[in-house]
Amino acid sequence: MPIEIERKFLVVGDGWRQSADGGRALRQGYIVREGKVSVRIRLAGDRGWITLKSARAGMVRDEFEYEIAAGEAADMLDRLCSGPVIEKTRYKVPHGGWLWDVDVFAGAAAGLVLAEVELDAADARVDLPDWVGREVTDDPRYRNSAIGLVAHNIEECDGA
């Protein structure tokens, strides 16, 4: 069964930008975001995906992801997704032998910047960069499925 092992952190400062790629704009929304599973639609340029993730807490979750036609993804975002569509720019940032994703949110979650690193094992050693602050892996407010819904309840990205 495909799994995702991921740790997530608030970002403090702009030190990550010196090693970041040019970034890519993403739009994503949720058809389902409660119960045992979330069903996400994501659109990035001319590529689309549908992703099913288990609702398990913590850094290890079941994840099934399939590429779909970009036009179909756009239609699903417009017609099937409940709640706000999340807009963000995702940057790839290498650090300590891992490739980090830094997401800079726009819209209702503007000002929020999160970093996540996908691991090959739950006990993998990760050298944390100085531009990450508090770990929020176990905080449900920082799951993408919740961000658009609770953006007004999320703290500023001050690393507290």
Secondary structure, DSSP 4 states (H G I P E B T S, - for coil): --EEEEEEEEE-SSGGGGG----EEEEEEEEEEETTEEEEEEEETTEEEEEEEE---SSEEEEEEEEE-HHHHHHHHHHT-EEEEEEEEEEEEEETTEEEEEEEE-GGGTT-EEEEEE-SSTT------TTEEEE-TT-GGGSHHHHHHHGGGSPPSS--
